Protein backbone atom coordinates (compact mmCIF):
# COMPACT_ATOMS: atom_id res chain seq x y z
CA UNK A 1 0.00 0.00 0.00
CA UNK A 2 2.78 2.29 0.93
CA UNK A 3 4.51 1.58 -2.35
CA UNK A 4 1.40 2.46 -4.29
CA UNK A 5 0.97 5.71 -2.38
CA UNK A 6 4.60 6.66 -3.02
CA UNK A 7 4.16 6.09 -6.74
CA UNK A 8 1.05 8.25 -6.80
CA UNK A 9 2.91 11.12 -5.10
CA UNK A 10 5.77 10.89 -7.63
CA UNK A 11 3.32 10.99 -10.50
CA UNK A 12 1.53 14.05 -9.06
CA UNK A 13 4.82 15.91 -8.59
CA UNK A 14 5.84 15.12 -12.16
CA UNK A 15 2.53 16.41 -13.45
CA UNK A 16 2.88 19.66 -11.54
CA UNK A 17 6.44 20.06 -12.80
CA UNK A 18 5.33 19.66 -16.44
CA UNK A 19 2.27 21.89 -16.04
CA UNK A 20 4.07 24.98 -14.68
CA UNK A 21 6.18 25.78 -17.83
CA UNK A 22 3.14 25.26 -20.04
CA UNK A 23 1.10 27.71 -17.95
CA UNK A 24 3.87 30.26 -18.02
CA UNK A 25 4.14 29.97 -21.78
CA UNK A 26 0.39 30.28 -22.17
CA UNK A 27 0.33 33.36 -19.95
CA UNK A 28 3.18 34.96 -21.92
CA UNK A 29 1.44 34.15 -25.18
CA UNK A 30 -1.82 35.59 -23.93
CA UNK A 31 -0.01 38.75 -22.84
CA UNK A 32 1.84 39.14 -26.16
CA UNK A 33 -1.06 38.36 -28.44
CA UNK A 34 -2.92 41.68 -28.03
CA UNK A 35 0.27 43.72 -28.70
CA UNK A 36 1.01 41.93 -31.94
CA UNK A 37 -2.39 42.85 -33.27
CA UNK A 38 -2.12 46.59 -32.54
CA UNK A 39 -1.65 48.58 -35.83
CA UNK A 40 1.01 51.36 -35.97
CA UNK A 41 -0.10 54.97 -35.66
CA UNK A 42 -1.36 56.65 -38.83
CA UNK A 43 1.26 58.92 -40.48
CA UNK A 44 0.64 62.68 -40.36
CA UNK A 45 1.32 65.10 -43.18
CA UNK A 46 3.25 67.53 -41.02
CA UNK A 47 5.38 65.07 -39.14
CA UNK A 48 9.17 65.06 -39.38
CA UNK A 49 11.21 62.44 -41.16
CA UNK A 50 12.22 60.99 -37.77
CA UNK A 51 8.57 60.59 -36.76
CA UNK A 52 7.73 59.05 -40.13
CA UNK A 53 10.49 56.49 -39.59
CA UNK A 54 8.45 55.18 -36.61
CA UNK A 55 5.03 55.26 -38.25
CA UNK A 56 6.17 54.08 -41.68
CA UNK A 57 9.78 52.87 -41.65
CA UNK A 58 11.47 53.44 -45.01
CA UNK A 59 9.08 56.22 -46.08
CA UNK A 60 11.22 59.38 -46.47
CA UNK A 61 8.49 61.56 -48.01
CA UNK A 62 8.86 64.34 -45.38
CA UNK A 63 12.57 64.66 -46.20
CA UNK A 64 12.07 64.96 -49.95
CA UNK A 65 9.10 67.28 -49.44
CA UNK A 66 11.37 69.56 -47.43
CA UNK A 67 13.94 69.41 -50.23
CA UNK A 68 11.32 70.40 -52.78
CA UNK A 69 9.99 73.24 -50.63
CA UNK A 70 13.41 74.54 -49.56
CA UNK A 71 13.02 77.43 -51.97
CA UNK A 72 10.19 78.79 -49.81
CA UNK A 73 11.54 77.70 -46.45
CA UNK A 74 15.29 77.16 -46.33
CA UNK A 75 16.59 74.12 -44.58
CA UNK A 76 19.08 74.02 -41.73
CA UNK A 77 22.75 74.22 -42.65
CA UNK A 78 26.03 75.11 -40.97
CA UNK A 79 27.50 76.57 -44.16
CA UNK A 80 27.55 80.37 -44.33
CA UNK A 81 26.30 82.26 -47.38
CA UNK A 82 23.17 82.88 -49.41
CA UNK A 83 20.95 79.94 -50.43
CA UNK A 84 23.08 77.35 -48.64
CA UNK A 85 19.90 75.85 -47.19
CA UNK A 86 18.04 75.90 -50.52
CA UNK A 87 18.34 72.78 -52.65
CA UNK A 88 15.42 73.37 -55.04
CA UNK A 89 14.39 76.91 -55.96
CA UNK A 90 10.85 78.14 -55.50
CA UNK A 91 8.28 78.23 -58.31
CA UNK A 92 8.38 81.23 -60.66
CA UNK A 93 7.33 82.11 -64.20
CA UNK A 94 9.89 83.94 -66.32
CA UNK A 95 8.81 85.55 -69.62
CA UNK A 96 8.32 82.67 -72.03
CA UNK A 97 8.41 79.89 -69.41
CA UNK A 98 5.84 77.80 -67.58
CA UNK A 99 5.11 78.17 -63.86
CA UNK A 100 7.75 75.85 -62.46
CA UNK A 101 10.90 75.87 -60.37
CA UNK A 102 13.20 78.78 -61.15
CA UNK A 103 15.95 76.58 -62.52
CA UNK A 104 13.60 74.83 -64.92
CA UNK A 105 11.96 78.14 -65.89
CA UNK A 106 15.37 79.60 -66.79
CA UNK A 107 16.21 76.48 -68.79
CA UNK A 108 12.97 76.79 -70.74
CA UNK A 109 13.65 80.44 -71.60
CA UNK A 110 17.18 79.63 -72.72
CA UNK A 111 16.41 76.51 -74.76
CA UNK A 112 13.03 77.54 -76.20
CA UNK A 113 13.60 81.24 -76.86
CA UNK A 114 17.13 82.58 -76.56
CA UNK A 115 18.95 79.81 -78.41
CA UNK A 116 16.58 79.21 -81.37
CA UNK A 117 15.32 82.76 -81.93
CA UNK A 118 18.63 84.44 -81.13
CA UNK A 119 20.45 82.18 -83.54
CA UNK A 120 17.79 82.72 -86.20
CA UNK A 121 18.12 86.50 -85.87
CA UNK A 122 21.88 86.40 -86.40
CA UNK A 123 21.51 84.10 -89.41
CA UNK A 124 18.82 86.34 -90.93
CA UNK A 125 20.99 89.44 -90.53
CA UNK A 126 24.00 87.66 -92.04
CA UNK A 127 21.89 86.45 -94.97
CA UNK A 128 20.47 89.95 -95.54
CA UNK A 129 23.95 91.46 -95.57
CA UNK A 130 25.20 88.83 -98.01
CA UNK A 131 22.18 89.38 -100.25
CA UNK A 132 22.72 93.13 -100.27
CA UNK A 133 26.42 92.75 -101.02
CA UNK A 134 25.91 90.41 -103.99
CA UNK A 135 23.05 92.45 -105.45
CA UNK A 136 24.15 96.04 -104.78
CA UNK A 137 27.91 95.72 -104.35
CA UNK A 138 30.01 98.09 -102.29
CA UNK A 139 28.92 101.64 -101.58
CA UNK A 140 31.09 104.15 -103.40
CA UNK A 141 32.46 101.58 -105.80
CA UNK A 142 31.19 103.46 -108.82
CA UNK A 143 31.12 106.99 -107.45
CA UNK A 144 33.68 109.54 -106.38
CA UNK A 145 35.43 107.35 -103.85
CA UNK A 146 38.63 107.62 -101.88
CA UNK A 147 41.69 108.81 -103.74
CA UNK A 148 39.90 111.09 -106.21
CA UNK A 149 41.15 114.54 -105.17
CA UNK A 150 44.45 113.76 -103.50
CA UNK A 151 43.60 116.07 -100.56
CA UNK A 152 43.42 114.27 -97.21
CA UNK A 153 41.18 115.07 -94.22
CA UNK A 154 41.82 113.66 -90.78
CA UNK A 155 38.64 111.83 -89.84
CA UNK A 156 39.89 110.07 -86.70
CA UNK A 157 42.71 111.09 -84.37
CA UNK A 158 45.16 108.47 -83.05
CA UNK A 159 43.39 108.51 -79.68
CA UNK A 160 39.99 107.99 -81.30
CA UNK A 161 41.32 105.09 -83.35
CA UNK A 162 42.95 103.49 -80.31
CA UNK A 163 39.71 103.73 -78.36
CA UNK A 164 37.70 102.33 -81.25
CA UNK A 165 40.06 99.43 -81.98
CA UNK A 166 40.33 98.47 -78.29
CA UNK A 167 36.56 98.31 -78.05
CA UNK A 168 36.21 96.57 -81.41
CA UNK A 169 38.76 93.84 -80.62
CA UNK A 170 37.18 93.18 -77.22
CA UNK A 171 33.75 93.03 -78.86
CA UNK A 172 34.89 90.52 -81.49
CA UNK A 173 36.44 88.28 -78.82
CA UNK A 174 33.25 88.45 -76.76
CA UNK A 175 31.01 87.82 -79.77
CA UNK A 176 32.96 84.83 -81.08
CA UNK A 177 33.32 83.24 -77.65
CA UNK A 178 29.66 83.89 -76.85
CA UNK A 179 28.51 82.32 -80.12
CA UNK A 180 30.63 79.22 -79.50
CA UNK A 181 29.38 78.85 -75.92
CA UNK A 182 25.74 79.29 -76.94
CA UNK A 183 25.54 77.55 -80.32
CA UNK A 184 28.89 75.78 -80.70
CA UNK A 185 27.49 72.37 -79.79
CA UNK A 186 25.25 72.53 -82.84
CA UNK A 187 27.85 73.31 -85.52
CA UNK A 188 31.30 72.71 -83.97
CA UNK A 189 30.83 69.72 -81.68
CA UNK A 190 29.96 67.31 -84.52
CA UNK A 191 33.09 68.42 -86.41
CA UNK A 192 35.68 68.77 -83.63
CA UNK A 193 34.50 66.04 -81.29
CA UNK A 194 33.82 66.27 -77.58
CA UNK A 195 37.44 66.55 -76.39
CA UNK A 196 38.62 69.30 -78.74
CA UNK A 197 35.35 71.20 -78.50
CA UNK A 198 35.47 71.07 -74.70
CA UNK A 199 39.00 72.49 -74.71
CA UNK A 200 38.00 75.21 -77.20
CA UNK A 201 34.88 76.16 -75.25
CA UNK A 202 36.84 76.38 -72.00
CA UNK A 203 39.54 78.53 -73.61
CA UNK A 204 36.97 80.87 -75.15
CA UNK A 205 35.06 81.08 -71.85
CA UNK A 206 38.28 82.23 -70.17
CA UNK A 207 38.89 84.74 -72.97
CA UNK A 208 35.30 85.93 -72.58
CA UNK A 209 35.83 86.63 -68.89
CA UNK A 210 39.05 88.58 -69.51
CA UNK A 211 37.74 90.54 -72.52
CA UNK A 212 34.62 91.61 -70.65
CA UNK A 213 36.28 94.17 -68.35
CA UNK A 214 38.34 95.52 -71.29
CA UNK A 215 35.13 95.97 -73.27
CA UNK A 216 33.49 97.75 -70.33
CA UNK A 217 36.34 100.24 -69.88
CA UNK A 218 36.80 100.88 -73.59
CA UNK A 219 33.05 101.35 -74.00
CA UNK A 220 33.08 104.22 -71.52
CA UNK A 221 36.06 105.79 -73.31
CA UNK A 222 34.37 105.41 -76.70
CA UNK A 223 31.20 107.03 -75.43
CA UNK A 224 32.86 110.15 -74.05
CA UNK A 225 35.21 110.35 -77.06
CA UNK A 226 32.49 110.40 -79.72
CA UNK A 227 29.41 111.70 -77.90
CA UNK A 228 30.02 115.30 -78.99
CA UNK A 229 29.52 114.49 -82.68
CA UNK A 230 26.62 112.09 -82.14
CA UNK A 231 23.90 114.44 -80.94
CA UNK A 232 20.81 114.11 -83.12
CA UNK A 233 20.12 116.75 -85.78
CA UNK A 234 17.36 117.44 -88.28
CA UNK A 235 19.48 116.08 -91.12
CA UNK A 236 19.79 112.74 -89.32
CA UNK A 237 16.02 112.28 -89.37
CA UNK A 238 16.03 112.90 -93.11
CA UNK A 239 18.91 110.47 -93.54
CA UNK A 240 17.03 107.71 -91.68
CA UNK A 241 13.78 108.45 -93.55
CA UNK A 242 15.60 107.87 -96.84
CA UNK A 243 17.25 104.70 -95.56
CA UNK A 244 20.70 106.19 -95.93
CA UNK A 245 20.29 106.11 -99.68
CA UNK A 246 21.08 102.39 -99.78
CA UNK A 247 18.42 101.70 -102.37
CA UNK A 248 18.58 105.01 -104.24
CA UNK A 249 22.32 104.86 -104.83
CA UNK A 250 22.87 108.38 -103.49
CA UNK A 251 23.66 108.95 -99.81
CA UNK A 252 21.83 111.88 -98.15
CA UNK A 253 23.97 114.69 -96.78
CA UNK A 254 25.15 114.21 -93.20
CA UNK A 255 27.59 115.61 -90.70
CA UNK A 256 30.61 113.76 -89.34
CA UNK A 257 28.38 110.82 -88.36
CA UNK A 258 25.18 110.02 -90.22
CA UNK A 259 21.84 108.94 -88.77
CA UNK A 260 22.68 105.26 -88.99
CA UNK A 261 25.93 105.69 -87.11
CA UNK A 262 24.16 107.74 -84.45
CA UNK A 263 21.53 105.02 -83.99
CA UNK A 264 24.36 102.55 -83.54
CA UNK A 265 25.96 104.89 -81.02
CA UNK A 266 22.90 105.54 -78.86
CA UNK A 267 21.11 102.21 -79.14
CA UNK A 268 24.06 99.87 -79.61
CA UNK A 269 26.91 101.47 -77.70
CA UNK A 270 25.06 103.26 -74.91
CA UNK A 271 21.83 101.31 -74.32
CA UNK A 272 22.65 97.72 -75.27
CA UNK A 273 26.32 98.13 -74.36
CA UNK A 274 25.44 99.31 -70.86
CA UNK A 275 22.99 96.43 -70.36
CA UNK A 276 25.53 93.88 -71.58
CA UNK A 277 28.29 95.31 -69.37
CA UNK A 278 26.22 95.54 -66.17
CA UNK A 279 24.67 92.09 -66.58
CA UNK A 280 28.08 90.64 -67.47
CA UNK A 281 29.64 92.11 -64.36
CA UNK A 282 26.82 90.56 -62.31
CA UNK A 283 27.54 87.17 -63.88
CA UNK A 284 31.22 87.63 -63.04
CA UNK A 285 30.30 88.36 -59.42
CA UNK A 286 31.88 91.82 -59.59
CA UNK A 287 28.79 93.80 -58.51
CA UNK A 288 28.44 93.84 -54.69
CA UNK A 289 25.07 92.55 -53.57
CA UNK A 290 24.20 91.09 -56.98
CA UNK A 291 24.82 87.62 -58.33
CA UNK A 292 24.79 85.98 -54.89
CA UNK A 293 21.75 83.82 -55.59
CA UNK A 294 20.81 81.53 -58.43
CA UNK A 295 17.73 83.60 -59.20
CA UNK A 296 19.81 86.75 -59.68
CA UNK A 297 22.23 84.88 -61.91
CA UNK A 298 19.40 83.46 -64.01
CA UNK A 299 17.81 86.88 -64.55
CA UNK A 300 21.23 88.42 -65.31
CA UNK A 301 21.94 85.69 -67.86
CA UNK A 302 18.63 86.13 -69.67
CA UNK A 303 19.11 89.91 -69.83
CA UNK A 304 22.76 89.52 -70.86
CA UNK A 305 21.98 87.04 -73.65
CA UNK A 306 19.08 89.07 -75.03
CA UNK A 307 21.03 92.33 -75.12
CA UNK A 308 24.13 90.62 -76.53
CA UNK A 309 22.20 89.04 -79.43
CA UNK A 310 20.56 92.36 -80.32
CA UNK A 311 23.92 94.12 -80.06
CA UNK A 312 25.63 91.57 -82.31
CA UNK A 313 22.85 91.84 -84.89
CA UNK A 314 23.15 95.63 -84.91
CA UNK A 315 26.94 95.67 -85.03
CA UNK A 316 27.05 93.13 -87.86
CA UNK A 317 25.72 95.86 -90.12
CA UNK A 318 28.20 98.37 -88.69
CA UNK A 319 31.12 95.98 -89.24
CA UNK A 320 29.97 95.24 -92.78
CA UNK A 321 29.77 98.93 -93.75
CA UNK A 322 33.13 99.60 -92.11
CA UNK A 323 34.93 96.81 -93.98
CA UNK A 324 33.47 95.31 -97.16
CA UNK A 325 30.37 97.42 -97.53
CA UNK A 326 31.85 100.86 -98.20
CA UNK A 327 34.91 101.71 -100.19
CA UNK A 328 37.39 103.74 -98.14
CA UNK A 329 35.66 103.18 -94.76
CA UNK A 330 38.20 100.69 -93.39
CA UNK A 331 41.22 102.81 -94.36
CA UNK A 332 39.60 105.74 -92.54
CA UNK A 333 39.73 103.87 -89.24
CA UNK A 334 43.07 102.24 -90.05
CA UNK A 335 44.99 105.39 -91.03
CA UNK A 336 42.71 108.08 -89.65
CA UNK A 337 42.44 109.92 -92.99
CA UNK A 338 39.98 110.05 -95.87
CA UNK A 339 40.11 111.70 -99.24
CA UNK A 340 38.18 114.93 -99.61
CA UNK A 341 36.13 113.33 -102.39
CA UNK A 342 35.13 110.48 -100.08
CA UNK A 343 34.07 112.99 -97.43
CA UNK A 344 31.87 114.90 -99.91
CA UNK A 345 30.28 111.67 -101.12
CA UNK A 346 29.41 110.16 -97.73
CA UNK A 347 29.42 113.09 -95.27
CA UNK A 348 28.77 116.18 -97.37
CA UNK A 349 27.86 118.51 -94.50
CA UNK A 350 30.97 117.55 -92.54
CA UNK A 351 33.14 118.00 -95.62
CA UNK A 352 31.63 121.45 -96.17
CA UNK A 353 32.40 122.44 -92.57
CA UNK A 354 36.00 121.36 -93.13
CA UNK A 355 36.19 123.31 -96.40
CA UNK A 356 34.88 126.50 -94.79
CA UNK A 357 37.19 126.17 -91.77
CA UNK A 358 34.52 125.45 -89.15
CA UNK A 359 36.25 122.15 -88.49
CA UNK A 360 40.03 121.82 -88.95
CA UNK A 361 41.17 119.34 -91.56
CA UNK A 362 43.96 118.25 -89.20
CA UNK A 363 42.83 117.88 -85.56
CA UNK A 364 45.82 116.08 -84.06
CA UNK A 365 49.57 116.64 -84.01
CA UNK A 366 50.18 113.43 -85.93
CA UNK A 367 51.78 113.68 -89.33
CA UNK A 368 49.14 113.20 -92.03
CA UNK A 369 49.30 110.08 -94.13
CA UNK A 370 49.72 111.50 -97.61
CA UNK A 371 49.78 108.13 -99.35
CA UNK A 372 46.71 107.46 -101.50
CA UNK A 373 44.32 104.89 -100.15
CA UNK A 374 44.72 101.42 -101.58
CA UNK A 375 42.10 100.38 -104.06
CA UNK A 376 39.25 98.53 -102.38
CA UNK A 377 39.92 99.71 -98.81
LODO-213031 format. One record per residue (C-alpha): residue number from 1; x, y, z. Coordinates in pm, whole numbers, plus 50000, padded with zeros to 5 digits. Example, Ala and Ser with C-alpha at 12.3 -4.5 7.8 and 13.67 -1.06 7.14 Angstrom:
2
> k|x|y|z
> 1|51230|49550|50780;
> 2|51367|49894|50714;
//
This chain:
377
> k|x|y|z
> 1|50000|50000|50000;
> 2|50278|50229|50093;
> 3|50451|50158|49765;
> 4|50140|50246|49571;
> 5|50097|50571|49762;
> 6|50460|50666|49698;
> 7|50416|50609|49326;
> 8|50105|50825|49320;
> 9|50291|51112|49490;
> 10|50577|51089|49237;
> 11|50332|51099|48950;
> 12|50153|51405|49094;
> 13|50482|51591|49141;
> 14|50584|51512|48784;
> 15|50253|51641|48655;
> 16|50288|51966|48846;
> 17|50644|52006|48720;
> 18|50533|51966|48356;
> 19|50227|52189|48396;
> 20|50407|52498|48532;
> 21|50618|52578|48217;
> 22|50314|52526|47996;
> 23|50110|52771|48205;
> 24|50387|53026|48198;
> 25|50414|52997|47822;
> 26|50039|53028|47783;
> 27|50033|53336|48005;
> 28|50318|53496|47808;
> 29|50144|53415|47482;
> 30|49818|53559|47607;
> 31|49999|53875|47716;
> 32|50184|53914|47384;
> 33|49894|53836|47156;
> 34|49708|54168|47197;
> 35|50027|54372|47130;
> 36|50101|54193|46806;
> 37|49761|54285|46673;
> 38|49788|54659|46746;
> 39|49835|54858|46417;
> 40|50101|55136|46403;
> 41|49990|55497|46434;
> 42|49864|55665|46117;
> 43|50126|55892|45952;
> 44|50064|56268|45964;
> 45|50132|56510|45682;
> 46|50325|56753|45898;
> 47|50538|56507|46086;
> 48|50917|56506|46062;
> 49|51121|56244|45884;
> 50|51222|56099|46223;
> 51|50857|56059|46324;
> 52|50773|55905|45987;
> 53|51049|55649|46041;
> 54|50845|55518|46339;
> 55|50503|55526|46175;
> 56|50617|55408|45832;
> 57|50978|55287|45835;
> 58|51147|55344|45499;
> 59|50908|55622|45392;
> 60|51122|55938|45353;
> 61|50849|56156|45199;
> 62|50886|56434|45462;
> 63|51257|56466|45380;
> 64|51207|56496|45005;
> 65|50910|56728|45056;
> 66|51137|56956|45257;
> 67|51394|56941|44977;
> 68|51132|57040|44722;
> 69|50999|57324|44937;
> 70|51341|57454|45044;
> 71|51302|57743|44803;
> 72|51019|57879|45019;
> 73|51154|57770|45355;
> 74|51529|57716|45367;
> 75|51659|57412|45542;
> 76|51908|57402|45827;
> 77|52275|57422|45735;
> 78|52603|57511|45903;
> 79|52750|57657|45584;
> 80|52755|58037|45567;
> 81|52630|58226|45262;
> 82|52317|58288|45059;
> 83|52095|57994|44957;
> 84|52308|57735|45136;
> 85|51990|57585|45281;
> 86|51804|57590|44948;
> 87|51834|57278|44735;
> 88|51542|57337|44496;
> 89|51439|57691|44404;
> 90|51085|57814|44450;
> 91|50828|57823|44169;
> 92|50838|58123|43934;
> 93|50733|58211|43580;
> 94|50989|58394|43368;
> 95|50881|58555|43038;
> 96|50832|58267|42797;
> 97|50841|57989|43059;
> 98|50584|57780|43242;
> 99|50511|57817|43614;
> 100|50775|57585|43754;
> 101|51090|57587|43963;
> 102|51320|57878|43885;
> 103|51595|57658|43748;
> 104|51360|57483|43508;
> 105|51196|57814|43411;
> 106|51537|57960|43321;
> 107|51621|57648|43121;
> 108|51297|57679|42926;
> 109|51365|58044|42840;
> 110|51718|57963|42728;
> 111|51641|57651|42524;
> 112|51303|57754|42380;
> 113|51360|58124|42314;
> 114|51713|58258|42344;
> 115|51895|57981|42159;
> 116|51658|57921|41863;
> 117|51532|58276|41807;
> 118|51863|58444|41887;
> 119|52045|58218|41646;
> 120|51779|58272|41380;
> 121|51812|58650|41413;
> 122|52188|58640|41360;
> 123|52151|58410|41059;
> 124|51882|58634|40907;
> 125|52099|58944|40947;
> 126|52400|58766|40796;
> 127|52189|58645|40503;
> 128|52047|58995|40446;
> 129|52395|59146|40443;
> 130|52520|58883|40199;
> 131|52218|58938|39975;
> 132|52272|59313|39973;
> 133|52642|59275|39898;
> 134|52591|59041|39601;
> 135|52305|59245|39455;
> 136|52415|59604|39522;
> 137|52791|59572|39565;
> 138|53001|59809|39771;
> 139|52892|60164|39842;
> 140|53109|60415|39660;
> 141|53246|60158|39420;
> 142|53119|60346|39118;
> 143|53112|60699|39255;
> 144|53368|60954|39362;
> 145|53543|60735|39615;
> 146|53863|60762|39812;
> 147|54169|60881|39626;
> 148|53990|61109|39379;
> 149|54115|61454|39483;
> 150|54445|61376|39650;
> 151|54360|61607|39944;
> 152|54342|61427|40279;
> 153|54118|61507|40578;
> 154|54182|61366|40922;
> 155|53864|61183|41016;
> 156|53989|61007|41330;
> 157|54271|61109|41563;
> 158|54516|60847|41695;
> 159|54339|60851|42032;
> 160|53999|60799|41870;
> 161|54132|60509|41665;
> 162|54295|60349|41969;
> 163|53971|60373|42164;
> 164|53770|60233|41875;
> 165|54006|59943|41802;
> 166|54033|59847|42171;
> 167|53656|59831|42195;
> 168|53621|59657|41859;
> 169|53876|59384|41938;
> 170|53718|59318|42278;
> 171|53375|59303|42114;
> 172|53489|59052|41851;
> 173|53644|58828|42118;
> 174|53325|58845|42324;
> 175|53101|58782|42023;
> 176|53296|58483|41892;
> 177|53332|58324|42235;
> 178|52966|58389|42315;
> 179|52851|58232|41988;
> 180|53063|57922|42050;
> 181|52938|57885|42408;
> 182|52574|57929|42306;
> 183|52554|57755|41968;
> 184|52889|57578|41930;
> 185|52749|57237|42021;
> 186|52525|57253|41716;
> 187|52785|57331|41448;
> 188|53130|57271|41603;
> 189|53083|56972|41832;
> 190|52996|56731|41548;
> 191|53309|56842|41359;
> 192|53568|56877|41637;
> 193|53450|56604|41871;
> 194|53382|56627|42242;
> 195|53744|56655|42361;
> 196|53862|56930|42126;
> 197|53535|57120|42150;
> 198|53547|57107|42530;
> 199|53900|57249|42529;
> 200|53800|57521|42280;
> 201|53488|57616|42475;
> 202|53684|57638|42800;
> 203|53954|57853|42639;
> 204|53697|58087|42485;
> 205|53506|58108|42815;
> 206|53828|58223|42983;
> 207|53889|58474|42703;
> 208|53530|58593|42742;
> 209|53583|58663|43111;
> 210|53905|58858|43049;
> 211|53774|59054|42748;
> 212|53462|59161|42935;
> 213|53628|59417|43165;
> 214|53834|59552|42871;
> 215|53513|59597|42673;
> 216|53349|59775|42967;
> 217|53634|60024|43012;
> 218|53680|60088|42641;
> 219|53305|60135|42600;
> 220|53308|60422|42848;
> 221|53606|60579|42669;
> 222|53437|60541|42330;
> 223|53120|60703|42457;
> 224|53286|61015|42595;
> 225|53521|61035|42294;
> 226|53249|61040|42028;
> 227|52941|61170|42210;
> 228|53002|61530|42101;
> 229|52952|61449|41732;
> 230|52662|61209|41786;
> 231|52390|61444|41906;
> 232|52081|61411|41688;
> 233|52012|61675|41422;
> 234|51736|61744|41172;
> 235|51948|61608|40888;
> 236|51979|61274|41068;
> 237|51602|61228|41063;
> 238|51603|61290|40689;
> 239|51891|61047|40646;
> 240|51703|60771|40832;
> 241|51378|60845|40645;
> 242|51560|60787|40316;
> 243|51725|60470|40444;
> 244|52070|60619|40407;
> 245|52029|60611|40032;
> 246|52108|60239|40022;
> 247|51842|60170|39763;
> 248|51858|60501|39576;
> 249|52232|60486|39517;
> 250|52287|60838|39651;
> 251|52366|60895|40019;
> 252|52183|61188|40185;
> 253|52397|61469|40322;
> 254|52515|61421|40680;
> 255|52759|61561|40930;
> 256|53061|61376|41066;
> 257|52838|61082|41164;
> 258|52518|61002|40978;
> 259|52184|60894|41123;
> 260|52268|60526|41101;
> 261|52593|60569|41289;
> 262|52416|60774|41555;
> 263|52153|60502|41601;
> 264|52436|60255|41646;
> 265|52596|60489|41898;
> 266|52290|60554|42114;
> 267|52111|60221|42086;
> 268|52406|59987|42039;
> 269|52691|60147|42230;
> 270|52506|60326|42509;
> 271|52183|60131|42568;
> 272|52265|59772|42473;
> 273|52632|59813|42564;
> 274|52544|59931|42914;
> 275|52299|59643|42964;
> 276|52553|59388|42842;
> 277|52829|59531|43063;
> 278|52622|59554|43383;
> 279|52467|59209|43342;
> 280|52808|59064|43253;
> 281|52964|59211|43564;
> 282|52682|59056|43769;
> 283|52754|58717|43612;
> 284|53122|58763|43696;
> 285|53030|58836|44058;
> 286|53188|59182|44041;
> 287|52879|59380|44149;
> 288|52844|59384|44531;
> 289|52507|59255|44643;
> 290|52420|59109|44302;
> 291|52482|58762|44167;
> 292|52479|58598|44511;
> 293|52175|58382|44441;
> 294|52081|58153|44157;
> 295|51773|58360|44080;
> 296|51981|58675|44032;
> 297|52223|58488|43809;
> 298|51940|58346|43599;
> 299|51781|58688|43545;
> 300|52123|58842|43469;
> 301|52194|58569|43214;
> 302|51863|58613|43033;
> 303|51911|58991|43017;
> 304|52276|58952|42914;
> 305|52198|58704|42635;
> 306|51908|58907|42497;
> 307|52103|59233|42488;
> 308|52413|59062|42347;
> 309|52220|58904|42057;
> 310|52056|59236|41968;
> 311|52392|59412|41994;
> 312|52563|59157|41769;
> 313|52285|59184|41511;
> 314|52315|59563|41509;
> 315|52694|59567|41497;
> 316|52705|59313|41214;
> 317|52572|59586|40988;
> 318|52820|59837|41131;
> 319|53112|59598|41076;
> 320|52997|59524|40722;
> 321|52977|59893|40625;
> 322|53313|59960|40789;
> 323|53493|59681|40602;
> 324|53347|59531|40284;
> 325|53037|59742|40247;
> 326|53185|60086|40180;
> 327|53491|60171|39981;
> 328|53739|60374|40186;
> 329|53566|60318|40524;
> 330|53820|60069|40661;
> 331|54122|60281|40564;
> 332|53960|60574|40746;
> 333|53973|60387|41076;
> 334|54307|60224|40995;
> 335|54499|60539|40897;
> 336|54271|60808|41035;
> 337|54244|60992|40701;
> 338|53998|61005|40413;
> 339|54011|61170|40076;
> 340|53818|61493|40039;
> 341|53613|61333|39761;
> 342|53513|61048|39992;
> 343|53407|61299|40257;
> 344|53187|61490|40009;
> 345|53028|61167|39888;
> 346|52941|61016|40227;
> 347|52942|61309|40473;
> 348|52877|61618|40263;
> 349|52786|61851|40550;
> 350|53097|61755|40746;
> 351|53314|61800|40438;
> 352|53163|62145|40383;
> 353|53240|62244|40743;
> 354|53600|62136|40687;
> 355|53619|62331|40360;
> 356|53488|62650|40521;
> 357|53719|62617|40823;
> 358|53452|62545|41085;
> 359|53625|62215|41151;
> 360|54003|62182|41105;
> 361|54117|61934|40844;
> 362|54396|61825|41080;
> 363|54283|61788|41444;
> 364|54582|61608|41594;
> 365|54957|61664|41599;
> 366|55018|61343|41407;
> 367|55178|61368|41067;
> 368|54914|61320|40797;
> 369|54930|61008|40587;
> 370|54972|61150|40239;
> 371|54978|60813|40065;
> 372|54671|60746|39850;
> 373|54432|60489|39985;
> 374|54472|60142|39842;
> 375|54210|60038|39594;
> 376|53925|59853|39762;
> 377|53992|59971|40119;
//
